[in-house]
Amino acid sequence: MTKPVLYDFFATWCGPCRIQTPILEELGKKMGDAVEIKKVDVDQHMDLAEKYGIRVVPTLIIEKDEKVVRMMEGVTDAATLEKLLRPLVG
């Protein structure tokens, strides 16, 4: 069983993305090794953005066992993310 992965699709020019970053840092400290958080710059990785159908930044995608569990557009708070991730931690 693999741990859940939280992808943060962002852009350096995106204001809301700068709000999302410290939220994810806080979540990372709280959940530790139980979750892998990966930041994906859509301007650098257009292939991944296209694969996941990213239309808005920030977009957060939670994957478990290489399957998309949840996709959220816009800034998402740490409590909501933790509530979604906790049941996925094995």
Backbone as CSV, one residue per row, in Angstrom:
resi,resn,N_x,N_y,N_z,CA_x,CA_y,CA_z,C_x,C_y,C_z
1,MET,0.844,-1.180,0.000,0.000,0.000,0.000,0.894,1.250,0.000
2,THR,0.649,2.125,-0.924,1.456,3.337,-1.030,0.815,4.480,-0.257
3,LYS,1.651,5.464,0.072,1.101,6.623,0.770,0.467,7.563,-0.247
4,PRO,-0.490,8.368,0.193,-1.132,9.307,-0.732,-0.143,10.386,-1.182
5,VAL,-0.372,10.878,-2.399,0.443,11.950,-2.961,-0.476,13.147,-3.186
6,LEU,-0.027,14.301,-2.734,-0.749,15.546,-2.951,0.059,16.376,-3.939
7,TYR,-0.497,16.561,-5.131,0.146,17.382,-6.154,-0.385,18.802,-6.049
8,ASP,0.526,19.756,-6.028,0.177,21.177,-6.018,0.586,21.743,-7.372
9,PHE,-0.374,21.907,-8.259,-0.111,22.526,-9.562,-0.198,24.035,-9.379
10,PHE,0.922,24.727,-9.638,1.021,26.152,-9.369,1.770,26.852,-10.501
11,ALA,1.816,28.178,-10.421,2.626,28.984,-11.331,3.279,30.093,-10.508
12,THR,4.492,30.476,-10.876,5.222,31.493,-10.115,4.520,32.847,-10.155
13,TRP,3.765,33.117,-11.212,3.075,34.397,-11.385,1.701,34.433,-10.711
14,CYS,1.297,33.355,-10.080,-0.055,33.193,-9.535,-0.120,33.648,-8.071
15,GLY,-0.914,34.705,-7.802,-1.085,35.208,-6.439,-1.674,34.192,-5.475
16,PRO,-2.816,33.556,-5.818,-3.389,32.555,-4.913,-2.432,31.385,-4.629
17,CYS,-1.550,31.082,-5.572,-0.574,29.997,-5.361,0.364,30.345,-4.208
18,ARG,0.687,31.633,-4.076,1.557,32.080,-2.979,0.843,31.965,-1.635
19,ILE,-0.473,31.991,-1.654,-1.260,31.778,-0.430,-1.290,30.288,-0.094
20,GLN,-1.372,29.434,-1.126,-1.470,27.983,-0.931,-0.174,27.392,-0.376
21,THR,0.968,27.933,-0.773,2.264,27.350,-0.388,2.448,27.200,1.122
22,PRO,2.260,28.258,1.936,2.442,28.059,3.384,1.418,27.101,3.995
23,ILE,0.240,27.018,3.409,-0.775,26.063,3.883,-0.248,24.641,3.698
24,LEU,0.359,24.378,2.547,0.901,23.038,2.281,2.124,22.750,3.150
25,GLU,2.924,23.781,3.429,4.075,23.590,4.314,3.606,23.205,5.715
26,GLU,2.553,23.867,6.204,1.970,23.549,7.503,1.433,22.113,7.518
27,LEU,0.735,21.746,6.456,0.190,20.391,6.337,1.309,19.355,6.322
28,GLY,2.387,19.655,5.600,3.525,18.744,5.531,4.146,18.503,6.896
29,LYS,4.262,19.561,7.701,4.807,19.421,9.055,3.874,18.582,9.925
30,LYS,2.590,18.803,9.767,1.601,18.113,10.595,1.498,16.620,10.247
31,MET,1.539,16.307,8.957,1.327,14.914,8.524,2.633,14.145,8.318
32,GLY,3.743,14.872,8.238,5.051,14.223,8.131,5.184,13.310,6.929
33,ASP,5.777,12.132,7.165,6.061,11.173,6.094,4.823,10.429,5.600
34,ALA,3.690,10.632,6.244,2.473,9.894,5.877,1.956,10.290,4.493
35,VAL,2.322,11.510,4.052,1.851,12.029,2.770,3.038,12.599,2.010
36,GLU,3.053,12.387,0.717,4.070,12.994,-0.132,3.448,14.201,-0.830
37,ILE,4.070,15.363,-0.679,3.583,16.580,-1.317,4.544,16.948,-2.440
38,LYS,3.993,17.059,-3.647,4.808,17.389,-4.819,4.308,18.678,-5.447
39,LYS,5.204,19.634,-5.605,4.858,20.891,-6.261,5.177,20.767,-7.744
40,VAL,4.230,21.171,-8.589,4.397,21.066,-10.039,4.140,22.436,-10.659
41,ASP,5.197,23.047,-11.188,5.083,24.339,-11.871,4.498,24.071,-13.267
42,VAL,3.295,24.576,-13.515,2.619,24.272,-14.787,3.366,24.837,-15.991
43,ASP,4.130,25.912,-15.795,4.899,26.473,-16.906,6.109,25.610,-17.250
44,GLN,6.626,24.891,-16.264,7.786,24.014,-16.466,7.365,22.595,-16.890
45,HIS,6.166,22.200,-16.491,5.710,20.816,-16.722,4.341,20.817,-17.390
46,MET,4.273,21.392,-18.571,3.005,21.471,-19.301,2.445,20.092,-19.620
47,ASP,3.338,19.107,-19.788,2.898,17.739,-20.069,2.057,17.180,-18.921
48,LEU,2.512,17.387,-17.688,1.742,16.909,-16.530,0.449,17.690,-16.363
49,ALA,0.524,18.996,-16.570,-0.682,19.824,-16.465,-1.726,19.355,-17.473
50,GLU,-1.275,19.017,-18.663,-2.183,18.528,-19.704,-2.735,17.153,-19.337
51,LYS,-1.871,16.273,-18.835,-2.284,14.912,-18.447,-3.426,14.954,-17.429
52,TYR,-3.318,15.880,-16.468,-4.325,15.980,-15.412,-5.443,16.966,-15.739
53,GLY,-5.386,17.604,-16.890,-6.445,18.528,-17.297,-6.500,19.785,-16.454
54,ILE,-5.345,20.307,-16.067,-5.289,21.499,-15.220,-5.706,22.722,-16.029
55,ARG,-6.707,23.438,-15.533,-7.214,24.642,-16.200,-7.028,25.888,-15.327
56,VAL,-6.882,25.669,-14.011,-6.810,26.746,-13.029,-5.637,26.457,-12.098
57,VAL,-4.912,27.512,-11.690,-3.911,27.336,-10.647,-4.270,28.250,-9.484
58,PRO,-4.110,27.804,-8.255,-3.623,26.471,-7.907,-4.711,25.398,-8.063
59,THR,-4.260,24.218,-8.440,-5.116,23.034,-8.421,-4.380,21.987,-7.604
60,LEU,-5.084,21.377,-6.669,-4.521,20.306,-5.852,-5.165,18.995,-6.259
61,ILE,-4.322,17.981,-6.408,-4.819,16.649,-6.746,-4.291,15.672,-5.704
62,ILE,-5.196,14.882,-5.145,-4.801,13.821,-4.220,-4.886,12.507,-4.980
63,GLU,-3.773,11.771,-4.966,-3.707,10.453,-5.604,-3.379,9.401,-4.560
64,LYS,-3.951,8.237,-4.736,-3.631,7.082,-3.905,-3.542,5.886,-4.831
65,ASP,-2.438,5.152,-4.747,-2.204,3.993,-5.625,-2.360,4.382,-7.096
66,GLU,-1.826,5.559,-7.435,-1.803,6.084,-8.807,-3.190,6.359,-9.392
67,LYS,-4.181,6.513,-8.522,-5.533,6.867,-8.960,-5.915,8.204,-8.322
68,VAL,-6.517,9.078,-9.109,-6.951,10.369,-8.590,-8.138,10.156,-7.655
69,VAL,-7.986,10.615,-6.418,-9.029,10.503,-5.406,-9.858,11.787,-5.365
70,ARG,-9.169,12.930,-5.498,-9.845,14.225,-5.390,-9.066,15.282,-6.139
71,MET,-9.787,16.215,-6.758,-9.178,17.336,-7.470,-9.871,18.608,-6.990
72,MET,-9.080,19.593,-6.548,-9.641,20.837,-6.007,-8.981,22.031,-6.684
73,GLU,-9.795,22.928,-7.197,-9.285,24.145,-7.822,-9.372,25.297,-6.837
74,GLY,-8.362,26.171,-6.858,-8.333,27.308,-5.948,-7.643,26.953,-4.645
75,VAL,-7.520,27.942,-3.777,-6.849,27.753,-2.486,-7.715,26.861,-1.598
76,THR,-7.069,25.857,-0.984,-7.754,24.927,-0.094,-7.068,24.958,1.269
77,ASP,-7.849,25.047,2.340,-7.264,25.177,3.673,-6.716,23.845,4.190
78,ALA,-5.817,23.933,5.169,-5.124,22.759,5.706,-6.078,21.775,6.366
79,ALA,-7.087,22.267,7.076,-8.029,21.376,7.770,-8.784,20.501,6.772
80,THR,-9.216,21.094,5.677,-9.920,20.336,4.638,-9.001,19.282,4.031
81,LEU,-7.776,19.683,3.735,-6.824,18.740,3.138,-6.519,17.590,4.086
82,GLU,-6.319,17.906,5.353,-6.031,16.852,6.329,-7.212,15.889,6.456
83,LYS,-8.423,16.423,6.455,-9.625,15.595,6.554,-9.724,14.626,5.361
84,LEU,-9.314,15.074,4.181,-9.340,14.228,2.991,-8.199,13.209,2.980
85,LEU,-7.048,13.594,3.532,-5.865,12.731,3.473,-5.809,11.673,4.568
86,ARG,-6.259,11.999,5.765,-6.154,11.065,6.899,-6.696,9.666,6.594
87,PRO,-7.890,9.533,5.992,-8.410,8.187,5.720,-7.564,7.402,4.705
88,LEU,-6.730,8.102,3.924,-5.918,7.455,2.903,-4.568,6.963,3.422
89,VAL,-4.211,7.401,4.618,-2.932,7.026,5.198,-3.053,5.617,5.741
90,GLY,-2.181,4.722,5.252,-2.295,3.308,5.609,-1.670,2.909,6.855
